[in-house]
Amino acid sequence: MRLQGTIPAALTPFDDNYEIDEKGFQELCEYLIENQVGGLFVAGTTGEGPLLSIEEKARLFKLAVEVSRGRTPVVCHAGSPSLRETATLIRSAIEAKADAVAIVTPYYYRLDEKAIEEYYCKAIEEAKGLPVFLYNIPGLTNNSISPHLAEKLFSQGKIAGIKDSSGNITVLKNFVDISSDFQVVSGADELFLLALALGATGAISSTANIFPEVFNNIYNAFFSKDMDRAVENQCQLNQLCKIFEYGKLIASYKYALSLKGFKMSTTVRSPQRELTEEEKSIIREEVGGLLET
């Protein structure tokens, strides 16, 4: 499996009782697939994964695979601070017939590299050959994956690649340099074009839920050597990052989708919060024109 292009970190819609809106999730997945995305990343940070139960994540895995029907890869996020929970989620992804799993570093506790390596080796055993992507987002987890550890796991045939959300272009380049077969997917929207230039295969993004076409434009323009168009769309993406405050409030993405015509609720689970009327007004004003095109 090759993970490339635009991979939205799919939002998880909730109803007014804070339960998963399965129909809304299916409609979102279908919309994204129709917009020619390169994959779906399920139950990650943007999908409010840390706020979902094991059973809820397993249900989302199945729904995404059912909607995809093989049209685009489904990557299920199975990472958790608990190895037992991670193992359970990996088994759920296998049962759902997902195309791959992603595993974020354990978070909360600050761990040394030996502890992180042991965690991954034990978790990967549960994957039983299903492609595994590491997930590096040290700004939220307190723990980072070193290029040395990634290379070691890759050389042992244990992992397919990594989602790097460090925001550090030097770190990303070090991951790319591991091997041409090691798939590096950028998790920092504002660095997408630069990441492609350095050898990344695609982007896993929150903003791609609403504007998958902007990512597709950057990706396609880059590989067709139309750099003017690629830079133009990257500048547009950078502006969107500022509007959405780099994912600080997940409700911002849900509200933008509602402006685009989606009928799903903009509800989020605590400690995420709803938008104020002033914040909604700013989003309407800032991205309204783009949503109409």
C-alpha positions in Angstrom: 0.0 0.0 0.0 1.2 3.4 -0.9 -0.1 6.3 1.1 0.1 9.5 -1.0 -1.7 12.8 -1.9 -4.4 14.3 0.3 -5.4 12.3 3.3 -8.0 14.1 5.4 -7.9 13.5 9.2 -11.6 12.8 9.2 -13.8 14.7 11.7 -16.1 12.7 13.9 -19.7 14.2 13.9 -21.8 14.1 17.0 -25.5 14.5 17.5 -26.9 16.9 20.1 -26.5 14.2 22.8 -22.8 13.9 22.0 -23.2 10.5 20.5 -21.5 9.6 17.2 -23.6 10.7 14.2 -22.9 7.6 12.0 -24.8 8.9 9.0 -23.0 12.2 9.2 -19.6 10.4 9.3 -20.5 8.3 6.3 -21.6 11.3 4.3 -18.3 13.1 5.2 -16.3 10.1 4.1 -18.2 9.8 0.8 -17.8 13.5 0.1 -14.0 13.2 0.7 -13.7 10.2 -1.5 -15.7 11.9 -4.3 -13.1 14.7 -4.1 -10.4 12.2 -5.0 -8.5 12.1 -1.7 -5.6 9.7 -1.3 -6.9 8.1 1.9 -8.9 8.6 5.1 -7.3 8.9 8.5 -9.8 7.8 11.1 -10.1 8.6 14.9 -7.0 10.8 15.0 -6.5 14.2 16.8 -9.0 16.0 14.5 -11.4 13.1 14.8 -11.4 13.7 18.6 -9.9 10.3 19.0 -8.7 10.8 22.6 -12.3 11.6 23.5 -13.8 8.4 22.0 -14.2 5.0 23.7 -12.5 1.9 22.3 -15.9 0.7 21.1 -16.6 4.0 19.3 -13.3 4.0 17.5 -13.9 0.4 16.4 -17.3 1.4 15.0 -15.7 4.3 13.1 -13.1 2.0 11.6 -15.8 -0.3 10.2 -17.9 2.6 8.9 -15.0 4.1 7.1 -14.0 0.8 5.4 -17.6 0.2 4.5 -18.0 3.6 2.8 -14.6 3.3 1.1 -15.3 -0.1 -0.5 -11.6 -0.1 -1.6 -11.8 3.2 -3.4 -9.2 4.9 -1.1 -7.0 3.5 1.7 -8.4 3.7 5.3 -5.8 4.3 8.0 -7.1 3.7 11.5 -5.5 5.5 14.3 -4.9 3.0 17.1 -2.4 4.9 19.3 -3.1 5.2 23.0 -1.0 5.7 26.2 -2.0 2.2 27.2 -0.4 -0.7 25.3 -3.4 -2.9 26.0 -5.8 -0.3 24.5 -3.5 0.1 21.5 -3.5 -3.7 21.0 -7.3 -3.8 21.2 -7.6 -1.0 18.6 -5.2 -2.7 16.2 -7.2 -5.9 16.4 -10.4 -3.8 15.7 -8.7 -2.3 12.6 -7.8 -5.8 11.4 -11.4 -7.0 11.9 -12.6 -3.9 10.0 -10.3 -4.8 7.1 -8.5 -1.5 7.3 -5.6 -0.8 5.0 -3.2 0.3 7.7 -2.9 1.6 11.3 -1.2 4.6 12.7 0.2 4.6 16.2 1.0 7.8 18.0 3.7 7.8 20.6 2.4 7.1 24.2 1.5 10.5 25.7 1.4 12.1 29.1 4.4 10.3 30.6 7.8 11.5 29.4 9.6 8.4 28.1 13.1 7.6 26.9 13.8 6.1 23.5 14.1 2.6 24.9 10.6 2.7 26.4 9.2 4.1 23.2 10.9 1.4 21.2 9.6 -1.4 23.5 6.1 0.0 23.2 6.2 0.1 19.4 7.7 -3.4 19.1 5.0 -4.9 21.3 2.2 -2.9 19.5 3.5 -3.8 16.0 3.4 -7.5 16.9 -0.4 -7.1 17.2 -0.6 -5.8 13.6 0.2 -9.2 12.2 1.5 -7.8 8.9 -1.0 -4.9 8.5 1.0 -1.8 7.4 2.0 0.4 10.4 2.7 4.1 10.3 4.3 5.8 13.3 2.7 9.1 14.3 5.1 11.8 15.5 3.5 14.8 17.2 5.7 15.8 20.1 4.0 19.1 20.7 0.9 17.2 22.0 2.5 14.0 23.3 5.6 15.1 25.2 7.4 12.3 23.3 9.1 12.3 19.9 10.2 9.6 17.5 13.8 10.0 16.5 14.9 9.3 12.9 17.3 6.7 14.4 14.4 4.8 15.9 12.2 5.1 12.8 15.1 3.8 10.7 15.7 0.9 13.1 12.1 -0.2 13.0 11.9 0.2 9.2 15.1 -1.8 8.6 13.6 -4.6 10.7 10.6 -4.6 8.3 8.2 -3.5 11.1 6.8 -0.2 9.7 5.7 1.3 6.4 6.3 4.9 7.2 5.5 7.9 9.5 3.1 10.8 9.9 5.3 13.6 11.0 3.5 16.5 12.7 6.6 17.9 14.4 6.5 21.0 12.2 10.3 20.7 12.0 11.4 20.5 8.4 14.8 19.2 9.3 13.3 16.3 11.2 11.0 15.5 8.3 13.9 15.5 5.9 15.8 13.1 8.2 12.8 10.7 8.0 12.7 11.0 4.2 16.4 10.2 4.0 15.8 6.8 5.7 14.8 5.2 2.4 12.9 5.9 -0.8 10.6 3.1 0.3 9.9 4.7 3.7 6.7 6.7 3.4 6.8 10.1 5.1 3.5 11.9 5.3 3.4 15.5 6.5 1.1 16.5 9.3 1.9 20.3 9.1 -0.3 22.0 6.5 1.8 25.1 6.1 4.8 22.9 5.1 3.0 20.7 2.6 4.6 22.0 -0.6 8.1 22.1 1.0 7.5 18.6 2.3 6.7 17.3 -1.2 9.9 19.0 -2.5 11.9 17.1 0.1 10.3 13.7 -0.7 7.2 13.4 1.4 4.4 11.4 -0.2 1.4 13.4 0.9 -0.3 15.2 3.8 -2.6 14.1 6.6 -4.6 17.2 7.4 -7.5 18.7 9.3 -8.1 21.4 6.8 -8.5 18.8 4.1 -11.9 18.0 5.5 -13.2 21.3 4.2 -10.8 22.1 1.3 -9.5 18.8 -0.1 -9.2 20.6 -3.5 -6.6 23.0 -2.2 -4.4 20.1 -1.2 -5.1 18.3 -4.5 -4.1 21.4 -6.4 -0.8 21.7 -4.5 0.0 18.0 -5.0 -1.0 17.8 -8.7 0.7 21.1 -9.6 3.9 20.1 -7.9 4.1 16.8 -9.8 3.2 18.5 -13.1 6.0 21.1 -12.4 3.5 24.0 -12.3 5.2 25.7 -9.4 3.3 29.0 -9.8 0.0 27.2 -9.2 1.5 25.1 -6.4 2.8 28.2 -4.6 -0.5 30.0 -5.1 -2.4 27.2 -3.5 0.1 26.8 -0.7 -0.3 30.5 0.1 -4.1 30.0 0.2 -3.6 27.0 2.5 -1.4 29.0 4.9 -4.1 31.6 5.2 -6.6 28.9 6.0 -4.3 27.6 8.7 -4.4 31.0 10.3 -8.1 31.3 10.1 -8.6 27.9 11.7 -5.8 28.6 14.2 -4.0 25.4 13.3 -6.7 23.2 14.7 -7.0 24.8 18.1 -10.8 24.5 18.1 -12.1 21.5 16.2 -15.5 23.1 16.2 -14.1 25.6 13.6 -13.7 22.8 11.0 -17.2 21.4 11.8 -18.7 24.9 11.5 -17.0 25.5 8.1 -18.3 22.2 6.9 -21.8 23.2 7.9 -21.4 26.4 5.8 -20.5 24.1 2.9 -23.9 22.5 3.2 -23.3 19.5 5.5 -26.3 19.0 7.8 -24.3 17.3 10.6 -24.1 19.0 14.0 -21.1 21.2 14.9 -21.1 19.6 18.4 -17.8 18.7 20.0 -17.0 16.8 23.1 -15.5 18.5 26.2 -12.9 19.8 26.8 -13.2 21.0 23.2 -15.8 23.8 23.2 -18.3 25.3 20.8 -17.6 28.5 18.9 -18.9 31.9 20.0 -21.1 33.8 17.6 -18.2 36.2 17.1 -15.9 33.3 16.1 -18.6 32.0 13.7 -18.9 35.4 12.1 -15.2 35.6 11.5 -15.1 32.2 9.8 -18.1 33.1 7.6 -16.4 36.3 6.6 -12.9 34.8 6.1 -13.7 31.6 4.2 -17.2 32.4 2.9 -15.9 33.2 -0.6 -13.9 30.1 -0.8 -16.8 27.9 0.4 -19.0 29.3 -2.4 -16.5 28.3 -5.2 
